[in-house]
Amino acid sequence: MAKIIGLPKLSPTMDEGVLARWAKKVGDEVAIDDILAEVETDKATMEFRSFDKGFVLALLAEEGETLKPDAPVIILGSKGEDVSALVAQAKGGGGAAVAVKAGPEAASGAATAAATGAESGAATAAATASAAATASESATASESAKAPAMAAATSADAASGEGGRVLASPVVRKIAREHELDLRGVMGSGPHGRIIKRDVDAIVAAGGQPQASGAALPSGARVGPRIEKLSQMRKTIARRLTESKQTVPHFYLTIDVDAEPLLAARAQMMAALEKQNEKVSVNDLLIKACAVALRLVPECNASFMGDSIHYHQRVDISVAVAVPDGLLTPVVRDADKKGVLQIAREVRELAGRAKEKKLKPEEMSDGTFSISNLGMFDIESFSAVINPPEGAILAVGTVRDEAVVRDAQLVAGKRLRLTLSCDHRVVDGAVGARWLQALRGVLERPVTMLL
């Protein structure tokens, strides 16, 4: 028996998701645990898998649509079933904006329902179409002059995408017709350059047609902004960082460390690993050093939890990784118990999957302390925003060549500036200072990481 399948909540913090790609089409057979679609959530692109088996009888959402959990997205059932009633039910529950791709049986049933007036939504749509046709026939001469251009745009919209034609869904083409948009100059952000709903929404919000690539601007004209809708990840980043700065009392402590011992230790490790084709970075050593320092000063390994403070008995380091949509923080678990090489391997693997948006939610949650490193961009120092409920985050700058005084002599040295952002509800100034002292001791005597 056919049934409507709703969008599941694919992560604990998912309030909505963007349907990035359908993995099945109408008529495909589905087995339990088959991938139905890929959904962009607030943290990553997740696989939407089937809990049922059957055949795809209708797709109720378009690629690129933003959907709430439990929104009707697909109908599964036996091959050849008439699902017109279920399509009507999905439309009734989700509003007229629900787009439907259905097989011949569903299309036939829906057409019959519209003709007999059994489905009020279909009747309303038919009435709207009739009114639009009447308005078109009575249009003024100037409006009629637009007809050839609109016909060309509609023809291009309906193309399959081959031979330089436009790739766009029926929903997108409908919006384009309503706003008299020519989609031939639009660069789609969907799979294979497909124009999706958020692309035309952005153009409508901008007030008209996009500027064609390479087109000459009229004399004195100014190019307007490129408007891009927020991704689920960027929405979450905006919300969480705003909450952090508004609700967490930040204060900052900065130290300048002699980086020469750390660089010398790394050089020795790289020489020992050369034949194994392995490598470790300064950041890998910093992760290990922070983990050791958190064991030495455990008061910094804590979280504010409303009416209590949780002092963690584990050291799980969140590592900030830049991705196209923003920032993710995969977690290195039990970093204090792992060697530098193991940490290096894990960070590379986690960072690679973060950039592909393949991390699982549990791999990005429940860290106890964060590190954000902008040294590779030649940033000398900065202050990072705390990632609640963690109590602190370390901002790492670049290693600088600088004149230093050593044994009463001015010599060339290597310096590294580190800034600790602290949640004052958890970490007092003296506690943060003691932790930075411990970190300095580990960095300037790297052998202590082995103790």
C-alpha positions as CSV (number, residue, x, y, z in Angstrom):
1,M,0.0,0.0,0.0
2,A,1.4,3.4,-1.0
3,K,2.3,5.9,1.7
4,I,3.8,9.4,2.1
5,I,7.4,9.5,3.5
6,G,8.4,12.6,5.5
7,L,11.8,14.1,5.8
8,P,13.5,12.7,8.9
9,K,15.5,14.8,11.4
10,L,19.0,13.9,10.2
11,S,20.9,15.6,13.1
12,P,20.0,16.6,16.7
13,T,20.1,20.3,15.8
14,M,18.4,20.2,12.4
15,D,15.5,22.7,12.2
16,E,15.3,22.6,8.4
17,G,17.3,21.1,5.5
18,V,17.9,21.8,1.8
19,L,17.1,18.8,-0.5
20,A,20.5,18.9,-2.4
21,R,20.0,15.9,-4.7
22,W,17.5,13.1,-5.3
23,A,19.2,9.7,-5.6
24,K,16.0,8.0,-6.9
25,K,13.6,9.0,-9.6
26,V,9.9,8.1,-10.2
27,G,9.6,4.4,-11.1
28,D,12.8,3.3,-9.3
29,E,12.7,0.4,-7.0
30,V,13.7,1.1,-3.4
31,A,15.1,-1.4,-0.8
32,I,15.4,-0.8,2.9
33,D,18.4,1.4,3.7
34,D,18.7,2.6,0.1
35,I,19.8,6.3,-0.2
36,L,16.7,8.3,-1.3
37,A,18.3,11.8,-1.3
38,E,21.1,13.9,0.0
39,V,20.1,16.7,2.4
40,E,22.1,19.7,3.4
41,T,21.7,20.3,7.2
42,D,23.1,22.9,9.5
43,K,26.4,20.8,9.8
44,A,26.9,18.6,6.8
45,T,25.3,17.0,3.8
46,M,23.5,13.9,5.1
47,E,22.2,10.8,3.5
48,F,18.4,10.4,3.7
49,R,17.9,6.6,3.7
50,S,14.7,4.6,3.3
51,F,13.1,2.7,6.1
52,D,10.7,1.1,3.7
53,K,10.8,-0.8,0.4
54,G,8.7,-0.4,-2.8
55,F,8.7,1.8,-5.9
56,V,9.0,5.6,-6.1
57,L,5.5,6.7,-7.2
58,A,5.9,10.5,-6.7
59,L,8.5,13.0,-5.6
60,L,6.9,15.8,-3.6
61,A,9.9,18.2,-3.4
62,E,12.3,19.8,-5.8
63,E,16.1,19.8,-5.5
64,G,17.2,23.0,-3.8
65,E,14.0,23.3,-1.7
66,T,14.3,24.1,2.0
67,L,12.2,21.7,4.1
68,K,11.2,21.3,7.7
69,P,11.5,17.9,9.4
70,D,8.5,15.6,8.6
71,A,7.6,17.6,5.5
72,P,6.2,15.2,2.8
73,V,8.9,14.5,0.3
74,I,8.3,11.1,-1.5
75,I,5.6,8.5,-2.0
76,L,6.5,4.8,-2.0
77,G,4.3,1.9,-2.8
78,S,3.5,-1.0,-5.2
79,K,4.3,-0.5,-8.9
80,G,1.3,0.9,-10.8
81,E,-0.7,2.2,-7.7
82,D,-2.8,5.2,-8.2
83,V,-1.5,7.8,-5.7
84,S,-3.6,10.8,-6.8
85,A,-5.3,10.9,-3.4
86,L,-2.0,10.8,-1.5
87,V,-0.6,13.6,-3.8
88,A,-3.7,15.7,-3.0
89,Q,-3.2,14.9,0.7
90,A,0.5,16.0,0.5
91,K,-0.5,19.2,-1.2
92,G,-3.2,19.9,1.4
93,G,-0.8,19.4,4.3
94,G,2.1,21.3,2.7
95,G,0.3,24.1,0.9
96,A,0.2,25.0,-2.7
97,A,4.0,25.3,-2.9
98,V,4.5,21.6,-2.8
99,A,5.9,20.5,-6.1
100,V,5.1,17.0,-7.4
101,K,6.8,14.7,-9.9
102,A,4.6,11.6,-10.3
103,G,4.3,8.7,-12.6
104,P,1.6,8.3,-15.3
105,E,-1.0,6.8,-12.9
106,A,-0.7,9.7,-10.4
107,A,-0.8,12.3,-13.2
108,S,-3.9,10.7,-14.7
109,G,-5.6,10.5,-11.3
110,A,-4.7,14.1,-10.5
111,A,-6.1,15.3,-13.8
112,T,-9.3,13.5,-13.2
113,A,-9.6,15.0,-9.8
114,A,-9.0,18.5,-11.2
115,A,-11.6,18.0,-13.9
116,T,-14.3,16.9,-11.5
117,G,-13.5,19.5,-8.9
118,A,-12.8,16.8,-6.2
119,E,-9.5,18.4,-5.3
120,S,-9.9,22.0,-4.2
121,G,-6.2,22.9,-4.6
122,A,-6.2,21.7,-8.2
123,A,-9.4,23.6,-8.9
124,T,-7.9,26.7,-7.5
125,A,-4.9,26.3,-9.7
126,A,-7.1,25.8,-12.8
127,A,-9.1,29.0,-11.9
128,T,-5.9,30.9,-11.5
129,A,-4.6,29.7,-14.9
130,S,-7.9,30.7,-16.5
131,A,-7.8,34.2,-14.9
132,A,-4.2,34.6,-16.1
133,A,-5.2,33.6,-19.7
134,T,-8.1,36.1,-19.7
135,A,-5.8,38.9,-18.4
136,S,-3.3,38.0,-21.1
137,E,-6.0,38.3,-23.8
138,S,-7.0,41.7,-22.6
139,A,-3.5,43.1,-22.2
140,T,-2.4,46.4,-23.7
141,A,-0.3,46.6,-26.8
142,S,2.8,47.4,-24.8
143,E,2.4,44.3,-22.7
144,S,1.7,42.2,-25.8
145,A,5.0,43.3,-27.2
146,K,6.7,41.3,-24.5
147,A,5.2,38.0,-25.7
148,P,8.0,37.0,-28.2
149,A,10.7,37.5,-25.5
150,M,8.7,35.6,-22.9
151,A,8.0,32.8,-25.4
152,A,11.7,32.5,-26.1
153,A,12.5,32.4,-22.4
154,T,9.8,29.7,-21.8
155,S,11.2,27.6,-24.6
156,A,14.7,27.9,-23.2
157,D,13.5,27.1,-19.7
158,A,11.8,23.9,-20.8
159,A,15.0,22.6,-22.4
160,S,16.7,19.5,-21.1
161,G,20.1,21.1,-20.5
162,E,21.9,19.5,-23.4
163,G,23.5,21.4,-26.2
164,G,23.8,24.6,-24.1
165,R,20.1,24.6,-23.0
166,V,18.8,25.7,-19.6
167,L,18.5,23.1,-16.8
168,A,15.5,24.2,-14.6
169,S,12.7,22.5,-12.8
170,P,9.0,23.2,-13.5
171,V,8.8,25.2,-10.2
172,V,11.7,27.4,-11.3
173,R,10.2,27.9,-14.7
174,K,6.8,28.9,-13.2
175,I,8.5,31.5,-10.9
176,A,10.5,32.8,-13.9
177,R,7.4,33.3,-16.0
178,E,5.6,35.1,-13.1
179,H,8.5,37.5,-12.7
180,E,9.3,37.7,-16.5
181,L,12.9,36.4,-15.9
182,D,15.0,35.1,-18.8
183,L,16.8,32.1,-17.3
184,R,19.3,31.8,-20.2
185,G,21.8,34.1,-18.4
186,V,21.5,32.5,-15.0
187,M,24.3,30.4,-13.5
188,G,22.6,27.6,-11.5
189,S,24.0,26.5,-8.2
190,G,22.4,23.0,-8.3
191,P,24.0,19.8,-9.5
192,H,25.5,20.1,-13.0
193,G,24.6,23.8,-13.1
194,R,20.9,23.2,-12.6
195,I,18.9,26.3,-11.8
196,I,17.1,25.7,-8.5
197,K,14.5,27.7,-6.6
198,R,16.9,29.6,-4.4
199,D,18.7,30.9,-7.5
200,V,15.6,32.6,-8.9
201,D,14.5,33.6,-5.4
202,A,17.8,35.5,-5.1
203,I,17.2,37.2,-8.5
204,V,13.7,38.2,-7.5
205,A,14.9,39.6,-4.2
206,A,17.6,41.6,-6.1
207,G,14.8,43.2,-8.2
208,G,15.2,41.7,-11.6
209,Q,17.5,40.1,-14.2
210,P,21.0,39.0,-13.4
211,Q,23.8,40.8,-15.3
212,A,24.8,38.6,-18.2
213,S,28.4,37.4,-18.0
214,G,30.7,39.6,-20.1
215,A,27.9,42.0,-21.1
216,A,28.9,45.7,-21.4
217,L,27.3,48.0,-18.8
218,P,25.5,51.2,-19.9
219,S,27.5,54.3,-19.5
220,G,27.4,55.4,-15.8
221,A,25.7,52.2,-14.7
222,R,26.8,50.5,-11.5
223,V,26.8,46.8,-10.8
224,G,24.6,45.8,-7.9
225,P,25.5,43.2,-5.2
226,R,25.4,39.5,-5.9
227,I,22.8,38.2,-3.5
228,E,23.2,34.7,-2.2
229,K,20.8,33.0,0.2
230,L,22.2,31.6,3.5
231,S,23.1,28.0,3.5
232,Q,21.9,25.9,6.4
233,M,25.5,25.8,7.7
234,R,25.9,29.6,7.5
235,K,22.5,30.1,9.2
236,T,23.7,27.9,12.1
237,I,27.1,29.7,12.3
238,A,25.3,33.1,12.4
239,R,22.9,32.0,15.1
240,R,25.5,30.2,17.3
241,L,28.2,32.9,17.1
242,T,25.6,35.7,17.8
243,E,24.4,33.7,20.9
244,S,28.0,33.2,22.0
245,K,29.0,36.8,21.9
246,Q,25.7,38.0,23.4
247,T,25.5,35.4,26.2
248,V,29.0,34.3,27.0
249,P,31.2,36.9,28.9
250,H,34.5,36.6,26.9
251,F,37.9,37.8,28.1
252,Y,41.2,37.4,26.4
253,L,44.7,36.4,27.5
254,T,47.7,36.6,25.1
255,I,51.2,35.1,25.3
256,D,54.3,35.1,23.0
257,V,56.1,31.8,22.9
258,D,59.6,30.9,21.7
259,A,58.7,28.6,18.7
260,E,62.3,27.4,18.0
261,P,62.1,24.3,20.2
262,L,58.7,23.3,18.7
263,L,60.0,23.8,15.1
264,A,63.2,21.8,15.9
265,A,61.0,18.9,17.3
266,R,58.9,18.9,14.2
267,A,61.9,18.8,12.0
268,Q,63.2,15.7,13.8
269,M,59.8,14.0,13.5
270,M,59.6,14.8,9.8
271,A,63.1,13.3,9.3
272,A,62.1,10.1,11.2
273,L,58.9,9.8,9.2
274,E,60.3,10.5,5.7
275,K,60.6,6.9,4.7
276,Q,57.0,6.3,5.8
277,N,55.7,9.1,3.7
278,E,54.0,10.6,6.8
279,K,54.2,14.1,8.1
280,V,53.1,16.2,11.1
281,S,52.3,19.9,11.2
282,V,52.8,22.6,13.8
283,N,49.0,22.5,14.3
284,D,49.2,18.7,15.2
285,L,51.9,19.5,17.8
286,L,49.8,22.3,19.2
287,I,46.8,20.0,19.6
288,K,48.9,17.6,21.6
289,A,50.4,20.4,23.6
290,C,47.0,21.8,24.4
291,A,45.7,18.4,25.5
292,V,48.7,17.9,27.8
293,A,48.2,21.4,29.3
294,L,44.6,20.7,29.9
295,R,45.6,17.7,32.0
296,L,48.0,19.9,33.9
297,V,45.4,22.6,34.5
298,P,42.0,20.7,34.3
299,E,40.0,23.8,35.5
300,C,40.3,25.0,31.9
301,N,38.7,21.8,30.6
302,A,35.2,22.8,31.6
303,S,31.8,23.9,30.4
304,F,29.2,26.2,31.9
305,M,25.9,24.3,32.0
306,G,23.3,26.8,33.5
307,D,23.3,26.0,37.2
308,S,26.5,23.9,37.3
309,I,30.0,23.7,35.8
310,H,31.1,20.4,34.2
311,Y,34.8,19.6,34.7
312,H,35.4,17.1,31.9
313,Q,37.3,13.9,32.6
314,R,38.3,13.5,29.0
315,V,40.2,15.8,26.6
316,D,38.4,16.2,23.3
317,I,39.9,18.9,21.1
318,S,37.6,20.6,18.5
319,V,39.7,21.7,15.5
320,A,38.4,24.6,13.4
321,V,38.4,23.7,9.7
322,A,37.5,26.2,7.0
323,V,35.0,24.9,4.3
324,P,33.4,26.8,1.4
325,D,30.2,27.5,3.5
326,G,31.9,28.5,6.7
327,L,33.5,26.6,9.5
328,L,33.3,23.1,10.9
329,T,34.9,21.8,14.1
330,P,35.7,18.1,13.9
331,V,36.7,16.6,17.3
332,V,39.9,14.7,18.1
333,R,38.8,12.4,20.9
334,D,41.2,11.7,23.9
335,A,43.9,13.9,22.4
336,D,45.9,13.7,25.6
337,K,46.2,9.9,25.2
338,K,47.3,9.9,21.5
339,G,50.7,10.3,19.9
340,V,51.4,13.2,17.6
341,L,51.4,11.0,14.5
342,Q,48.0,9.5,15.3
343,I,46.6,13.0,15.9
344,A,48.1,14.1,12.5
345,R,46.4,11.2,10.7
346,E,43.1,11.8,12.4
347,V,43.1,15.6,11.7
348,R,43.9,15.0,8.0
349,E,41.1,12.5,7.7
350,L,38.6,14.6,9.5
351,A,39.5,17.8,7.7
352,G,39.2,16.0,4.3
353,R,35.7,14.7,5.1
354,A,34.7,18.1,6.6
355,K,35.5,19.8,3.2
356,E,33.4,17.2,1.4
357,K,30.6,17.7,4.0
358,K,30.8,14.0,4.9
359,L,31.3,14.3,8.6
360,K,28.7,12.7,11.0
361,P,27.1,14.9,13.6
362,E,28.7,13.0,16.4
363,E,32.1,13.8,14.9
364,M,31.5,17.5,15.3
365,S,29.9,17.6,18.8
366,D,30.8,17.3,22.5
367,G,34.3,18.8,22.3
368,T,35.8,20.1,25.5
369,F,38.2,22.8,24.1
370,S,38.8,24.4,20.7
371,I,41.8,25.4,18.6
372,S,41.5,27.9,15.7
373,N,44.7,28.4,13.7
374,L,45.1,31.2,11.1
375,G,48.9,31.0,11.0
376,M,48.9,29.7,7.4
377,F,47.4,33.0,6.4
378,D,50.2,35.0,8.0
379,I,47.9,36.4,10.7
380,E,50.0,37.3,13.7
381,S,47.3,37.3,16.3
382,F,43.5,37.3,16.7
383,S,40.8,36.6,19.2
384,A,38.4,33.7,18.5
385,V,34.8,33.4,19.5
386,I,34.1,30.6,22.0
387,N,32.2,27.6,20.8
388,P,29.6,26.9,23.6
389,P,29.3,25.1,25.8
390,E,33.1,24.8,25.7
391,G,34.8,27.1,28.2
392,A,37.7,28.3,26.1
393,I,39.3,28.5,22.6
394,L,42.9,29.1,21.6
395,A,43.6,31.3,18.6
396,V,47.0,30.5,17.0
397,G,48.9,33.1,14.9
398,T,51.8,32.6,12.5
399,V,55.4,31.8,13.4
400,R,57.3,35.1,13.1
401,D,61.0,35.8,12.5
402,E,61.9,38.3,15.2
403,A,64.9,39.7,16.9
404,V,65.1,38.4,20.5
405,V,67.5,38.9,23.4
406,R,69.3,35.7,24.4
407,D,72.2,35.6,26.8
408,A,72.4,39.4,26.7
409,Q,72.8,39.2,22.9
410,L,70.4,40.3,20.2
411,V,69.8,37.3,17.9
412,A,67.3,36.1,15.3
413,G,64.5,34.1,16.8
414,K,61.1,32.4,16.0
415,R,58.1,33.6,17.9
416,L,54.5,32.5,18.1
417,R,51.6,34.5,19.5
418,L,48.7,32.7,21.2
419,T,45.4,34.2,22.5
420,L,43.1,32.3,24.8
421,S,39.4,33.4,24.8
422,C,37.8,32.4,28.1
423,D,34.2,32.1,29.3
424,H,34.5,34.1,32.6
425,R,31.6,32.1,34.1
426,V,33.9,29.1,34.0
427,V,37.5,30.2,33.7
428,D,38.8,33.1,35.9
429,G,41.8,35.2,34.8
430,A,44.3,33.4,37.1
431,V,43.1,30.0,35.9
432,G,43.5,31.0,32.3
433,A,46.9,32.5,33.0
434,R,48.1,29.2,34.7
435,W,46.9,27.2,31.7
436,L,48.9,29.4,29.3
437,Q,52.0,29.1,31.5
438,A,51.6,25.3,31.3
439,L,51.1,25.5,27.6
440,R,54.2,27.6,27.2
441,G,56.2,25.1,29.2
442,V,55.1,22.2,26.9
443,L,55.8,24.2,23.7
444,E,59.2,25.4,24.7
445,R,60.1,21.9,26.0
446,P,58.4,19.6,23.6
447,V,59.9,16.4,25.2
448,T,57.4,16.9,28.0
449,M,54.6,15.8,25.6
450,L,56.1,12.3,26.0
451,L,55.8,12.3,29.8
